Amino acid sequence: MQMMVFTILLLGFDQLIKFWIRNNLAEFEHLKFGVDFVYLTFIKNRGAAFGILSGQRYLFIFLSILLLILLSFFYYKNLQADLIGSLALSFILAGGLSNLIDRFWLHYVVDFLAFNLFSFSNLPVINLADILICIGSLLLIYRAFLLEN
């Protein structure tokens, strides 16, 4: 139950940030975020990571729903009592659901974090949901390879 609340809080936080971005920035507008290498930039991503397969909204909705159902089933079957596994799936579910909500209601995913590292300004623009999915995936990898041995 606590992990469900945690997941909902992460999902709500990401959606709140995306709502603020949509209502306060024009598309492609840059806003410096404290340091010189992080910018808030509103991008409407109609594809997957890096904008690939742009325009395949229904495919992404279908795949997202399928993966979220499979992950939920896997969680209840295998990881309920495992803190790291529970955290990992909370991150993945929150991120996946948040991007699914965007695709369903907005027809695009709101991306807003742009990085300019070492003069590489063409790095992909991402969002908090993407970061949550990556953290959750890394935690699952950690659990699978380091904790099982």
Secondary structure, DSSP 8 states (H G I E B T S, - for coil): -HHHHHHHHHHHHHHHHHHHHHHH--BT-EEE-SSTTEEEEEEEE-SSGGGTTTT-HHHHHHHHHHHHHHHHHHIIIIITT-HHHHHHHHHHHHHHHHHHHHHHHHSSEEEEEEE-BTTBTT---B-HHHHHHHHHHHHHHHIIIII--
